[in-house]
Amino acid sequence: MKIKLELFGASRDFSNKDYLELEVQEKASVNDLKNEIVLILLLLIILMVPHQ
């Protein structure tokens, strides 16, 4: 199932679109969706941190 999450404020810096599209399992719970969003944000933060 595809979920389209609209971005607001500073979160728009994480995407070149005004939204994120997430692919979740058919019977996903709100908690599953929340966990997916947290994983994406953590990966983005890791990618944005300068490496030495």
Secondary structure, 3 states (H helix, E strand, C coil): CEEEEECCHHHHHHCCCCEEEEECCCCCCHHHHHHHHHHHHHHHHHHHCCCC
